[in-house]
Amino acid sequence: MSDIQIVEAPAGIEGAGFFATSATSAIDKAIGLGRSYSLWPLPFATSCCGIEFMATMSPHYDLARFGAERLSFSPRQADLLMVMGTIAKKMGPVLRQVYLQMAEPRWVMAVGACASSGGIFDTYSVLQGIDEIIPVDVYVPGCPPRPEAIIDGFMDIQKLVQTEALRRRNEPKYQELLASYGIQ
C-alpha cells in the first residue's frame, strides 16, 4: 500500500493562475527567520551598561548563540543599534548620525535606565532617553541590566524581526514615525 496522502489545499483565494493563502507569505516568514538569526549589532556603549554587555558576549552567556556572532563597529554594516549607558546631550547628534548611517532595515535597543530615560541623571546635560532623538524598538530595564535582561531584549528584537512584514518600512505609518523625528 502506498504512503502517499492527498492533503486539502489551505483556505485561500483562488483565481486563474494564482492561489493566495495569507497576508504574510512563506517567503516573508523565511526572510524574517533568516534576518532574526543573523543580526549584526553595533554596540554604542558609554558607561556601566557596556560592561554588562561585555559579560553578555562572554562564553558564560554567549550572545553569539542567537546569531549575533559578529559585532559591527561600522554603522553601514550593522542592522541593530544597541545604545547602552548615559547619553549626554552633546553626544545626541553623534548618536543620531550613527543611526542615520545604518541601512534599512534597522532596529534600535535602549539598554539600561540611562539610555531609556536618563536614569538617575536628571540634569541639564543628560538626554532623558534616546527616544527623544531616534525611534526605539525595545527597551531593556535595569541599572545596569543583567546579561539575562540584555539577552531577553535581544530575543524581543528577534521576535520583532521575524514578524515584521518586508514592506513595513514603506508604509505611511512608519514614514510618519520617521518624520516625527525629522528623518526623511
C-alpha positions in Angstrom: 0.0 0.0 0.0 1.3 3.5 -0.8 2.1 6.0 1.9 1.1 9.0 -0.2 -1.6 11.1 1.3 -3.7 13.7 -0.5 -3.9 16.9 1.5 -6.6 19.5 1.2 -5.4 22.9 0.0 -5.4 25.6 2.7 -8.1 28.2 2.8 -7.3 31.0 0.5 -8.3 32.9 -2.6 -8.1 31.1 -5.9 -8.1 32.6 -9.4 -6.8 31.9 -12.9 -3.1 31.3 -12.5 -2.7 32.2 -8.7 -3.5 30.9 -5.3 -3.0 33.1 -2.1 -3.2 31.7 1.4 -2.3 34.5 3.8 -1.2 38.1 4.1 2.3 37.0 5.2 3.7 34.7 2.6 6.1 31.8 3.2 8.9 33.9 1.7 8.3 36.7 4.2 8.5 34.2 7.0 11.7 32.7 5.7 13.3 36.0 5.2 12.2 37.1 8.7 13.7 34.0 10.2 16.9 34.4 8.3 17.2 38.1 9.4 16.4 37.4 13.0 19.3 34.9 13.4 21.9 37.0 11.5 21.7 40.4 13.2 24.9 42.4 13.3 24.7 44.6 16.4 26.5 47.9 16.8 27.3 48.4 20.5 27.1 52.1 21.4 28.3 51.8 25.0 29.2 54.8 27.1 29.2 53.6 30.7 28.4 50.6 33.1 25.8 49.0 30.8 28.6 48.5 28.3 30.4 46.3 30.9 27.3 44.2 31.3 27.1 43.9 27.5 30.7 42.6 27.5 29.7 40.0 30.0 26.8 39.1 27.7 29.2 38.5 24.9 31.4 36.3 27.1 31.4 32.5 26.8 29.2 32.2 30.0 26.2 34.0 28.4 27.3 33.8 24.8 25.0 36.1 22.8 26.6 34.5 19.7 24.3 31.5 20.0 21.4 33.8 19.0 23.1 34.7 15.7 24.9 37.9 16.9 28.4 36.4 16.5 29.8 39.4 14.6 29.7 42.8 16.3 29.8 45.6 13.8 31.6 48.8 14.7 30.7 50.3 11.3 27.1 51.7 11.1 27.0 50.9 7.4 27.3 47.2 8.1 25.1 47.0 11.2 21.4 46.5 11.5 20.8 46.6 15.3 21.9 49.7 17.3 22.4 48.8 20.9 22.6 52.0 22.9 24.0 51.4 26.4 24.6 53.9 29.1 24.3 57.6 29.7 24.0 59.8 26.6 25.0 63.4 27.1 23.2 66.0 25.0 26.4 66.7 23.2 26.6 63.1 22.2 23.0 63.1 20.9 23.9 64.4 17.4 26.6 61.8 17.1 24.2 59.0 18.1 21.7 60.3 15.6 24.3 60.4 12.8 25.3 56.8 13.6 21.6 55.8 13.3 21.2 57.6 10.0 24.3 55.9 8.6 22.7 52.5 9.2 21.0 50.9 6.2 17.3 49.9 6.3 16.1 47.7 7.8 17.5 48.8 11.2 16.4 48.3 14.7 17.3 50.0 18.0 17.6 48.7 21.5 17.9 51.0 24.5 19.8 49.1 27.2 19.6 50.3 30.8 17.8 53.1 32.6 20.1 55.8 31.3 19.6 55.1 27.6 15.8 54.5 28.2 15.0 57.5 30.4 18.2 59.3 31.6 18.4 57.1 34.7 19.4 58.9 37.9 20.9 61.7 36.0 18.0 64.2 35.8 20.3 67.1 34.8 20.5 69.7 32.0 23.4 67.8 30.3 21.9 64.3 30.0 19.5 63.2 27.4 16.4 61.9 29.1 16.0 58.9 26.9 17.3 58.2 23.4 13.8 58.1 22.1 14.0 61.9 22.1 16.3 61.8 19.0 15.8 58.3 17.4 13.0 55.7 17.4 13.5 52.8 19.8 12.1 49.3 19.2 13.0 47.6 22.5 13.8 48.9 26.0 15.8 46.8 28.4 15.3 47.9 32.0 17.9 47.9 34.8 20.7 49.9 36.2 22.7 48.2 34.9 20.7 45.4 33.4 21.9 41.8 34.0 23.2 39.9 31.0 20.0 37.8 31.1 17.9 41.0 30.6 20.1 42.0 27.6 19.6 38.6 26.1 15.8 38.9 26.7 15.8 42.2 24.9 17.8 40.7 22.1 15.2 37.9 21.8 12.4 40.6 21.7 14.2 42.2 18.8 14.4 38.8 17.1 10.7 38.3 17.5 10.1 41.7 16.0 12.3 41.0 13.1 10.7 37.6 12.5 7.1 39.0 12.4 7.8 42.3 10.6 6.4 42.5 7.1 9.1 43.1 4.4 7.4 46.3 3.3 6.5 47.6 6.7 9.1 50.3 6.4 7.5 51.6 3.2 4.1 52.0 4.9 2.8 55.5 5.7 2.7 54.8 9.5 6.4 54.1 9.5 7.1 57.1 7.4 5.1 59.3 9.8 7.2 57.9 12.7 10.4 58.8 11.0 9.0 62.2 10.0 8.2 62.9 13.7 11.9 62.5 14.4 12.8 64.7 11.4 14.2 61.8 9.4 13.4 61.5 5.7 
